Amino acid sequence: MFYAKVIGNVVCTIKYKGLVGKKLQIIQPVNLSNGKNSGRFIVAVDTTNAGIGDYVGYEDGMEATWPFEGDDVPSDATIVSIIETVNIYNKE
C-alpha cells in the first residue's frame, strides 16, 4: 500500500461503463514519516468516499482492480483506506 493526500477531484460527464457511479479523486503521494510530497499527482478511483485534505492509502497496478471483485473497472490507482492516525516508533 502507498500513501497520499487527496488534493482534488475529477468530474466527468462521460465515463467508461465500469466507472459510472465511481468517484475519481486527485491524490498527491506523500511520505508519511515526514509529510513531504513524493512524486507527481495521480487520478485514483475512490472506494472509501474520502474528501479533499484526507490522507489515504492506495494501491496501484494490478492490485488497484482488486477492490472491485471482478467488475470491469479500469483503474491504475484505487483509494482503499482513509488514514486516521499514524504512529511511528523510532528505535535508536
C-alpha positions as CSV (number, residue, x, y, z in Angstrom):
1,M,0.0,0.0,0.0
2,F,1.1,3.5,-0.8
3,Y,0.0,6.8,0.9
4,A,-1.3,10.1,-0.4
5,K,-3.3,13.2,0.4
6,V,-6.5,13.9,-1.6
7,I,-5.9,17.3,-3.3
8,G,-8.9,17.5,-5.7
9,N,-11.5,15.6,-7.7
10,V,-12.3,14.9,-11.3
11,V,-15.8,15.5,-12.7
12,C,-16.6,13.6,-15.9
13,T,-19.8,13.9,-18.0
14,I,-19.0,10.7,-19.9
15,K,-17.3,7.7,-18.4
16,Y,-16.5,4.2,-19.3
17,K,-19.4,2.0,-18.1
18,G,-17.2,0.4,-15.4
19,L,-16.6,3.8,-13.9
20,V,-20.2,5.0,-13.8
21,G,-21.1,5.9,-10.2
22,K,-17.5,5.8,-9.0
23,K,-15.8,8.9,-7.6
24,L,-12.4,10.0,-9.1
25,Q,-10.0,11.8,-6.9
26,I,-6.7,13.6,-7.5
27,I,-4.1,12.3,-4.9
28,Q,-0.6,13.5,-4.1
29,P,1.7,10.7,-2.9
30,V,3.3,11.5,0.4
31,N,6.0,10.1,2.7
32,L,4.1,9.6,6.0
33,S,7.2,9.7,8.1
34,N,8.0,13.3,7.2
35,G,4.7,14.5,5.5
36,K,6.5,15.6,2.3
37,N,5.2,15.1,-1.3
38,S,6.8,12.1,-3.0
39,G,6.1,12.2,-6.7
40,R,3.6,13.5,-9.2
41,F,-0.2,13.6,-8.5
42,I,-2.4,10.6,-9.6
43,V,-6.0,10.3,-10.5
44,A,-7.5,7.4,-8.5
45,V,-10.8,5.7,-8.2
46,D,-12.2,6.2,-4.7
47,T,-13.8,3.2,-2.8
48,T,-13.9,5.0,0.5
49,N,-15.6,8.3,0.0
50,A,-12.5,10.3,1.0
51,G,-12.6,14.0,0.9
52,I,-10.2,16.7,0.0
53,G,-7.5,17.0,2.6
54,D,-7.8,13.4,3.8
55,Y,-4.7,11.2,3.9
56,V,-5.4,7.9,2.2
57,G,-3.9,4.5,1.4
58,Y,-4.0,3.5,-2.2
59,E,-3.0,0.6,-4.4
60,D,-1.7,0.8,-7.9
61,G,-1.1,-1.6,-10.8
62,M,-2.9,-4.8,-10.9
63,E,-3.8,-4.6,-7.2
64,A,-5.9,-1.4,-8.0
65,T,-8.6,-3.6,-9.5
66,W,-9.0,-6.0,-6.6
67,P,-11.5,-3.9,-4.6
68,F,-14.0,-4.3,-7.4
69,E,-14.1,-8.2,-7.2
70,G,-14.4,-9.0,-10.9
71,D,-16.3,-5.9,-12.0
72,D,-15.0,-4.3,-15.2
73,V,-13.3,-1.3,-13.7
74,P,-10.2,0.1,-15.5
75,S,-8.1,1.5,-12.7
76,D,-4.3,2.2,-12.4
77,A,-4.8,3.5,-8.8
78,T,-7.5,2.9,-6.3
79,I,-8.0,4.5,-2.8
80,V,-8.6,1.7,-0.4
81,S,-8.4,3.3,3.1
82,I,-8.7,6.6,4.9
83,I,-5.9,7.2,7.3
84,E,-7.0,8.5,10.7
85,T,-3.7,8.5,12.6
86,V,-0.1,7.4,12.1
87,N,2.2,6.3,14.8
88,I,5.9,5.9,14.1
89,Y,8.1,4.4,16.8
90,N,11.8,5.2,16.3
91,K,14.2,2.7,17.8
92,E,17.7,4.1,18.1
